[in-house]
């Protein structure tokens, strides 16, 4: 797998947030993209456009992480 961070703002996350792209280099395909913003996270599996990404609030994401530890 290759993970890249694109469009990284300086220190604070702006309205655009941070885009993390995940690719399976062996299979040569796009696994998905994860947008991390101040208020929420958006996940798009494969080549799904951002407008169709699944969204979860930051508090829901933190609750999920706490539940798996």
Biotite code that builds the C-alpha atoms (Angstrom):
import biotite.structure as struc

atoms = struc.array([
    struc.Atom([0.000, 0.000, 0.000], chain_id="A", res_id=1, res_name="UNK", atom_name="CA", element="C"),
    struc.Atom([1.081, 3.548, -0.631], chain_id="A", res_id=2, res_name="UNK", atom_name="CA", element="C"),
    struc.Atom([-0.424, 6.329, 1.449], chain_id="A", res_id=3, res_name="UNK", atom_name="CA", element="C"),
    struc.Atom([0.046, 9.953, 0.418], chain_id="A", res_id=4, res_name="UNK", atom_name="CA", element="C"),
    struc.Atom([-1.099, 13.202, 1.966], chain_id="A", res_id=5, res_name="UNK", atom_name="CA", element="C"),
    struc.Atom([-2.179, 15.868, -0.489], chain_id="A", res_id=6, res_name="UNK", atom_name="CA", element="C"),
    struc.Atom([-3.096, 19.542, -0.150], chain_id="A", res_id=7, res_name="UNK", atom_name="CA", element="C"),
    struc.Atom([-1.621, 19.821, 3.352], chain_id="A", res_id=8, res_name="UNK", atom_name="CA", element="C"),
    struc.Atom([-2.385, 23.184, 4.990], chain_id="A", res_id=9, res_name="UNK", atom_name="CA", element="C"),
    struc.Atom([0.290, 24.686, 7.201], chain_id="A", res_id=10, res_name="UNK", atom_name="CA", element="C"),
    struc.Atom([-0.742, 24.159, 10.830], chain_id="A", res_id=11, res_name="UNK", atom_name="CA", element="C"),
    struc.Atom([-4.495, 24.454, 11.269], chain_id="A", res_id=12, res_name="UNK", atom_name="CA", element="C"),
    struc.Atom([-6.934, 22.586, 9.091], chain_id="A", res_id=13, res_name="UNK", atom_name="CA", element="C"),
    struc.Atom([-8.715, 25.058, 6.895], chain_id="A", res_id=14, res_name="UNK", atom_name="CA", element="C"),
    struc.Atom([-12.100, 24.554, 5.324], chain_id="A", res_id=15, res_name="UNK", atom_name="CA", element="C"),
    struc.Atom([-10.570, 22.093, 2.845], chain_id="A", res_id=16, res_name="UNK", atom_name="CA", element="C"),
    struc.Atom([-8.912, 19.884, 5.457], chain_id="A", res_id=17, res_name="UNK", atom_name="CA", element="C"),
    struc.Atom([-6.345, 17.239, 4.492], chain_id="A", res_id=18, res_name="UNK", atom_name="CA", element="C"),
    struc.Atom([-6.682, 14.624, 1.758], chain_id="A", res_id=19, res_name="UNK", atom_name="CA", element="C"),
    struc.Atom([-5.075, 11.213, 2.324], chain_id="A", res_id=20, res_name="UNK", atom_name="CA", element="C"),
    struc.Atom([-5.003, 8.983, -0.757], chain_id="A", res_id=21, res_name="UNK", atom_name="CA", element="C"),
    struc.Atom([-4.497, 5.214, -0.344], chain_id="A", res_id=22, res_name="UNK", atom_name="CA", element="C"),
    struc.Atom([-3.349, 3.073, -3.284], chain_id="A", res_id=23, res_name="UNK", atom_name="CA", element="C"),
    struc.Atom([-2.588, -0.621, -3.631], chain_id="A", res_id=24, res_name="UNK", atom_name="CA", element="C"),
    struc.Atom([0.529, -0.469, -5.758], chain_id="A", res_id=25, res_name="UNK", atom_name="CA", element="C"),
    struc.Atom([0.707, -4.219, -6.338], chain_id="A", res_id=26, res_name="UNK", atom_name="CA", element="C"),
    struc.Atom([-2.782, -4.290, -7.838], chain_id="A", res_id=27, res_name="UNK", atom_name="CA", element="C"),
    struc.Atom([-2.366, -0.848, -9.373], chain_id="A", res_id=28, res_name="UNK", atom_name="CA", element="C"),
    struc.Atom([-5.654, 0.444, -8.048], chain_id="A", res_id=29, res_name="UNK", atom_name="CA", element="C"),
    struc.Atom([-7.001, 3.244, -5.905], chain_id="A", res_id=30, res_name="UNK", atom_name="CA", element="C"),
    struc.Atom([-8.204, 1.874, -2.519], chain_id="A", res_id=31, res_name="UNK", atom_name="CA", element="C"),
    struc.Atom([-9.804, 5.152, -1.516], chain_id="A", res_id=32, res_name="UNK", atom_name="CA", element="C"),
    struc.Atom([-9.495, 8.715, -0.260], chain_id="A", res_id=33, res_name="UNK", atom_name="CA", element="C"),
    struc.Atom([-9.947, 10.086, 3.243], chain_id="A", res_id=34, res_name="UNK", atom_name="CA", element="C"),
    struc.Atom([-10.629, 13.783, 3.824], chain_id="A", res_id=35, res_name="UNK", atom_name="CA", element="C"),
    struc.Atom([-9.975, 14.970, 7.389], chain_id="A", res_id=36, res_name="UNK", atom_name="CA", element="C"),
    struc.Atom([-11.482, 18.300, 8.344], chain_id="A", res_id=37, res_name="UNK", atom_name="CA", element="C"),
    struc.Atom([-12.066, 20.125, 11.605], chain_id="A", res_id=38, res_name="UNK", atom_name="CA", element="C"),
    struc.Atom([-15.680, 18.973, 11.940], chain_id="A", res_id=39, res_name="UNK", atom_name="CA", element="C"),
    struc.Atom([-15.831, 15.659, 10.081], chain_id="A", res_id=40, res_name="UNK", atom_name="CA", element="C"),
    struc.Atom([-14.149, 12.911, 8.101], chain_id="A", res_id=41, res_name="UNK", atom_name="CA", element="C"),
    struc.Atom([-15.194, 11.784, 4.636], chain_id="A", res_id=42, res_name="UNK", atom_name="CA", element="C"),
    struc.Atom([-14.283, 8.417, 3.075], chain_id="A", res_id=43, res_name="UNK", atom_name="CA", element="C"),
    struc.Atom([-14.614, 7.522, -0.590], chain_id="A", res_id=44, res_name="UNK", atom_name="CA", element="C"),
    struc.Atom([-13.855, 3.906, -1.494], chain_id="A", res_id=45, res_name="UNK", atom_name="CA", element="C"),
    struc.Atom([-12.069, 3.404, -4.798], chain_id="A", res_id=46, res_name="UNK", atom_name="CA", element="C"),
    struc.Atom([-12.640, 6.191, -7.289], chain_id="A", res_id=47, res_name="UNK", atom_name="CA", element="C"),
    struc.Atom([-15.912, 7.471, -5.821], chain_id="A", res_id=48, res_name="UNK", atom_name="CA", element="C"),
    struc.Atom([-16.062, 11.292, -6.121], chain_id="A", res_id=49, res_name="UNK", atom_name="CA", element="C"),
    struc.Atom([-15.894, 13.421, -2.979], chain_id="A", res_id=50, res_name="UNK", atom_name="CA", element="C"),
    struc.Atom([-19.540, 14.454, -3.263], chain_id="A", res_id=51, res_name="UNK", atom_name="CA", element="C"),
    struc.Atom([-20.537, 10.769, -2.798], chain_id="A", res_id=52, res_name="UNK", atom_name="CA", element="C"),
    struc.Atom([-18.143, 10.088, 0.081], chain_id="A", res_id=53, res_name="UNK", atom_name="CA", element="C"),
    struc.Atom([-19.438, 8.759, 3.380], chain_id="A", res_id=54, res_name="UNK", atom_name="CA", element="C"),
    struc.Atom([-19.278, 11.380, 6.150], chain_id="A", res_id=55, res_name="UNK", atom_name="CA", element="C"),
    struc.Atom([-18.859, 10.956, 9.907], chain_id="A", res_id=56, res_name="UNK", atom_name="CA", element="C"),
    struc.Atom([-18.549, 13.711, 12.492], chain_id="A", res_id=57, res_name="UNK", atom_name="CA", element="C"),
    struc.Atom([-15.287, 14.074, 14.385], chain_id="A", res_id=58, res_name="UNK", atom_name="CA", element="C"),
    struc.Atom([-17.035, 13.249, 17.687], chain_id="A", res_id=59, res_name="UNK", atom_name="CA", element="C"),
    struc.Atom([-18.544, 10.057, 16.182], chain_id="A", res_id=60, res_name="UNK", atom_name="CA", element="C"),
    struc.Atom([-15.084, 9.111, 14.886], chain_id="A", res_id=61, res_name="UNK", atom_name="CA", element="C"),
    struc.Atom([-13.491, 9.642, 18.311], chain_id="A", res_id=62, res_name="UNK", atom_name="CA", element="C"),
    struc.Atom([-16.259, 7.564, 19.930], chain_id="A", res_id=63, res_name="UNK", atom_name="CA", element="C"),
    struc.Atom([-15.599, 4.794, 17.385], chain_id="A", res_id=64, res_name="UNK", atom_name="CA", element="C"),
    struc.Atom([-11.851, 4.832, 18.094], chain_id="A", res_id=65, res_name="UNK", atom_name="CA", element="C"),
    struc.Atom([-12.467, 4.702, 21.827], chain_id="A", res_id=66, res_name="UNK", atom_name="CA", element="C"),
    struc.Atom([-14.772, 1.722, 21.364], chain_id="A", res_id=67, res_name="UNK", atom_name="CA", element="C"),
    struc.Atom([-12.102, -0.407, 19.623], chain_id="A", res_id=68, res_name="UNK", atom_name="CA", element="C"),
    struc.Atom([-9.309, 0.123, 22.133], chain_id="A", res_id=69, res_name="UNK", atom_name="CA", element="C"),
])
